[in-house]
């Protein structure tokens, strides 16, 4: 009724509200293109997205803080012609809820049959990446993308018709498509919606206990908080399966969670551009520190620096033999042929992530290609050092980066947030270094340790290692 139709892009900032599911399906039936987005966006973030994707309409929750931010972005957003919000209408804003009531009959709207609106290869969904460097890219998915998430829900989440699944992600992230919609419904699982602005671990445990949630998917940051609680004090008997994705999970967190709950955490790796490429399926024995094995739904390979398939124990880039728009694989970067061609070369989609495979086929994540530290001829993955640091009782959170060094090229630097009860000192730095050397090779030991209060992160919570490295370089110059 407001003129949104086939091909129109609609930004949805709906947090974890039930209206997200109604609106998303409605837009798809119209042939319009939803762009889920987070409520953490600034005015400039919204202006960038509006212009990059030629956004025609924005749908938000009713909070004035959010509607005010969107309204402030309108002067720089010439393509946006309609604003819609939950709750009551107000100046310049239509009411989504009133519109739902007015057109609840569906057929009266005079829509053509779905088959005339969309086909498999049409653009269905746009996501802006939350990359750790550069401006966000627009990831385009078509109408066969949902089928790729059958493996997500059935074989990673281990869902069935009796499941009640909770994924913590805000609907503004691609993780919501992974855990709150496509695969779960295809597996006949119910979805549990928990709307919250701030993560409250105690409240989450109460909800799981009270509503008998059977399956939980949360990022490693959440599990790091949970293992510092007394999880034995909650009734978690309904939980059948727990999973994690978003970044690698430290072995120490895995071990402590299993000790308190008896449950192993099943990891997966993928991107906004894909469904899981690597996963510890329900039929794979979890191996702490490993993300699991290649998803057999895809032809995934590790490609070394020579352009050949990497052997066991050899580092290589995670790549997929596929074509743009294959089931579960993105179509390309919207309106950016150069970026698309850079990622798709020689019949492969290049993820930019580095890993190695052991003799049993388990995949061990090393890091982003541009995060790898090259020191005195060694290639060091930040995650492997971070996993060792996390075993020290003083370390609450950490990030490992490389900083320039005249002799070695780069040296390993650790930025560390301390646990309560520990104070920063040179003595503690020496203790942490000795600890690391007892658990891993000497060349991986951080030669520089900096105690910090927080780590720079993207709005999706991923650590920005490049920002840490650049900040140190600007402040210190090349350490000798």
N, C-alpha and C positions, 0 to 999 in steps of 0.2 A: 504493500500500500504506500510505502515511502519511496518506491522506485529502485530498490535494490534488486538486481537481477544477474543473469549469467555474466561471469567475468569480473563483476565488481568485487573489490577487496574491502574487507571489513575487519578492523582491528577489534579484538575482544579482550578486555581487561576485567576479568570476572573472578579472579582469585580462585576460591574453591566453592563457589556458589552453584547450586543445582541448575540454575538457568544456563550455565555454560553448555550443558549437554543438550538442552532444548534448542538453544540458539545455533550451536554447531551443526546439528543435524538439519535444522531448517535451512541454514545457508547452503549446505551441500545439496539439498533437494532443489534449491533455486538455481544451482550452478554457480553461485557466488563463491568467493574464496576467503575463508576465515584466516585471520592472522592472530593467533593467540599471543598475548603479551603479558608481561608481569606488571604489577602495580608499583614496582620500584623504579620505573622509568622516570627520568626527569623531563622537563619541558623540551630541552634540546634533543633528548633521546626520541621523544614522540615526534617532533618535527622531522628528524632524520628519517624515521620509519614512514611517516605519512608521505613524504616526498619520494623516497626510494621506491615505495610500492604503489604510489598513486592511490592512497587510501580514500575510499568514498564515504565510509561511515565508521564511527567509533561507538562501541557498546561497552559501558563500564558499570561497576557497582555504584551504589548511591552515596558513598562517602564524599563529603564536600572537599576533602583534601585531594581526592582523585579527580573529581569533576573540575575543580579549580585548576589543577595542573593541566588537564586536557584543554580547558577553555583558554588558558594562557598560551597554548601552542597553536591556536587557530590562526593567529595573524600570519604565521609562517607556513601555513598548511593549505594552499589554495585548492587542492583537489577534494578536501573533505567537505561534503555538502550536508551531512546529517549527523547529529549527536543523539545518542539514545542511552538511557540509564535505567537501572532498576529503581523501583519505588515510584514516587510521584514525579510528574512532569514539572519542569520549571523553565524559566526563561532560556530559550535556545536549546532546550533538551526535551526530547520526547520520552514517554514512559514505556519501557519494554513490557512491564506487567500489564498495563492497560491494553497495549497492543495484542498481547497474548489472549486476553479475554475477548477482545473484539473479533478476533479471527480464529476462535477456537474450533470452528466448524471445519476448517481446512479446505474442503472442496469449494466453498463459496468464494475463496480467493481467486478461483479461476486458473490455477496453476496447470501447466501441461504435465502429462505423465513423466515420471522420473526418467524413463528411457529416452525421452526426447530432449532432456536437458543436459545429461552428461554421458560420457563414454569413458572407458577405462583409461585412455591416455590423456584425458583432460586434467588441467590443473585443479587440484582438490584443496590443497592446504599449503600455506606459506609459514615458515618459521624463520625468525632471525636468530642466527647463531649467537652464542655468548662467548666468542673466541677470546683467548687470553691476549691476543695482539690484534691491532687493526680494527677497522670498523666492522660491525656485524654484517655477515653475508645473508642473503635471502635464499633459503633452502626450499626448493619447490618439489612437492610430492603429488603424485597422481592417484587415481581411484583404485589402483591395485596395491598401494602402500599398506592399507590395513591388513591384507592377507599375510604380509610378512610378519605380523605380530602374533600369528598363531603360535609360532615357535617361542615367542616371548612369554606368552601366558601359559601355554600347555607344558612346555618342556623346561622353561627356566622358573617361572612362578609356580609350576606344578598345580595348576588350577583345574577344577572340575565343577560339575553342576551344583555341588553343595558348598562351594567356597564362598567366603566373604573376604574380599581382598582390599587392603588399604595400601595405597602408594602415597607417600607424603607430599609429593611434588605439587607446587602451584600449577594451575592449568595454563599459565603463561609459558611453561617450558615444554620442550618436546618429550620430556619424561612423562608428562601427562598422557600423551598419545601412547607411550609404551605401557603405562600402568593403570590408566583410568578409563579406557574406552574400547579400543578396537579388539585387541586380542582377548581381553577379559570377557566381553560379551559374546565373542565367537565361541568361547569355551563355556558359555552358560554360567559364568561366575557372577555373583552379585558384587557391586562396587560399594565400598564404604567411603562416604565423603566426610572428612573432618576439616571444617573451615576454621583456620586460625591465622593470626598475623605473626605471632612469635612462637618459636618452638618451645614447648614445655614438656620435658621428658616425663615428669611425673603424671601430667594430664594424659599424655599418650598411653602410658602403661595402664592408667585407670580405664581409658576407653577400650583398649584391647581386652582387658579383663571383663568389663561390664557387658560389652556387646558381642563378646565371643568371636572376635576377629580371628580368622584362620590363617591368613597370609599377610605378611608385612614386607614392603619394599621401602628401604630408606637409604639415604646416602651415607658414606663413611663418616661424615661429620656428625650425623645423628648417633651412629653406633659408638663413636668416641665419647659422646656424652653419656650414653646409656651404660657403658661398662664402668663408669665411675659412680654408678648408683648401686643400691642393694636390690638387684632385680629379683632376688629370691623372695622378697617381701610382697610380690605381686602374683596374682593367679594368672599365669600365662599358659594354662593347660590347653586352651583352645587353639593356640598357635601350632600349625602343622609345618609351616615352611617360611623361612625368612631369606630375603635377597638384598643385594646391594649393587649399586652402579653409580656412575657419575665421575668417580675417580677410583684409583686402586685402594684396596682395603689392606691396612697393615696387619701383619700376622699376629701381633700382640693383641689387637682389638678382637680378631677372630677367636683367639684362644680364651680370652677373658669372657667373651659373650657365651661361648659354648660351655665354659666351666659353670657359669651361673644359671643357664637356661637349659642346657643339654642340646641346644639347637646349633647346627652349623649354618654359617652364612654363605649363601650361594651367590657368587659374583657373576657379573656380565660386563662386557665392553661393547660399546657401539657409539654411534654419533647421531646428531640431529639428522644427518644425511642418510642414516640406515636404521635398520632394526638390529638386534644383537648379532655381532659378527663372531664374538667369542663369548662362551658362557659355560658355567658349571651347571649343566642340566640336572634335573632331578635324578637322572640315571648315571651321573658321574660322581665319583667320590671326591669331595672337596679337598684340594691340596692347598693349605694355607700359603698365601703369597702369590698363588697362581690365579689367573682370571678364569681358568677352565680350558676348554678345547674349542676348536673352530666349530661354529654352527654349521651342521651339514646341509642346511638349506641353501648355503652359498658356497662358491668355490673361492675360499680365502687362502692366500699364500703370503709368505714373508719374502720380500725381495731385498737382497743385500746391495751394497754400494756398487757392485759390478753389474747390477741389473739381472742377476740370476736368483733362483730360489735358494734361500738360506738353508743351510744344513742344521742338524740338531746342535743347540748351544750357540748358534751364530745369530747375531743381531740382524734384523731386517725390518723393513717397513711393512706394516699391515696393508695388504692390497686385496682387492676383490676382482676376479675375472667376471665382468658383467657389462651390461649396456645401460646407459642412463634410462631410468624409468622402469627397469625390471622390477619384479615384485619385491617390495621392501626397500628398494634403492631409489634415491632421489633422482629427479629428472635433470637437475643441473642447478646452477645458481641463477635465480631469476634476473633477467635483464643484464647479465654479465657473462658474455661468451668467453672473454679472456680468462676469467677465474675458472669457469667450467672446463675449458680446454687444458688449463694447468693441472687440474685435479684428475682429468681423464686422459691418460696417455697409454698408447700401445695396448688397447683393449683392457686396461686395468683402471679401477678407481683407486687412487692413492690417498690413504687416510692422513698421512703425515705423522702417524704414531709408530713408534719403534717397539719391537718385542722380540723375544726369542722363544724357541720351542724345544722342549726336552725330548728325550728318547721315547717317552710315553705319550707324546702328543699334547702335553699340557703347555699352555702359553703363559709366559712370564713378561708382564708389561715393563718396559724400561722408561718410556717417556715420550713426549713430543719430540719430533726430530730437531726442532730449534731449541729444545731444552737440554739436549745431551751435552755433557761436559767433556771436553777433550783436554786431558791434562797429561803432559809428559808422555804422549803416545797412547794413553789409555782412554777408552770411551766409558764414561760413568753415567748411569741413569740416576736422576734425582730420587726416584721412588725407592730404589734399593737402599740408598743411604738413609732416607727418611724412615724407612721401616726399621732400621737398626736403632736410630735415634729414639724412636717411639717406645722402645723397650726400656729406656732409662726412666726411672720413676720421677725425675725432675721435669721431664718433657711432656707438656700438655699438647702442643701442636708445633709443627716445624715445616720449613720449606728449604730445600737445598738448591743452590744455584752455583754457576761458575762465574768467577770474577777474573779479569785479566791479570797475568803474571808474566814478567819479562823472561823468566827462566823456563817455566813449565807451559806457557801459553795461557793456561787457566788453572786456578786452584779451586777446590771445593769450599764453599761457604755455606754455613747453616744459620738460618734465622730461626730462633727458638722462642716460643712462648712457654714460660715456666708454670708448673703446677703450683697450687697453693702450698705454702710452707717452705718454698725454696726462694733464695735470694740470689740475684745475679752477682757473680764474682769471678775473678780470674781463676781462683781455685776450682770453682765448679766447671769452668771451661776445660781445665786440664783433666778433671775427673771424667767429663763426658767424652773427651778425646780418647782417654785410656779405655773407657768402656767400649767405644766403637771399635777400637783396634783389637779387642778380644773377640769380637763377633764377625769381623769382615776384614778384607785385605787392607793393608796400611795405606795404599794409594787412594782408597775411597774415604779415608778419614778427613773430616772437615779441618782444614788448616786455619780457617777463620770461623769463629762462632760469635754471633751477635744476638743478644737477648732483646726481644722486642715485645711490645704490648699487643700488637695486632699484625696480621699479614694482609697485604693488599689483595683483594679478591674481585672477581667479576660479580655482576648482580645475580648470577646463578650460583655463586659460592665457590668458584674455582680459583685457586691461588694463581696470581699473576707473577710468575717467576721472572718474566722479562722486566717487569716494573721494579722488582727487588734488585735485580742485577744492575739495571740502569741507575737506580737511586744510589747504590753503593759506588758505582763508577763515577757518577757526577760529584759525589761528596768526597771520595777518597782519591780519585785518580787511579792509575795502575799501581797496585801494590807490588813492592819489590821483595 
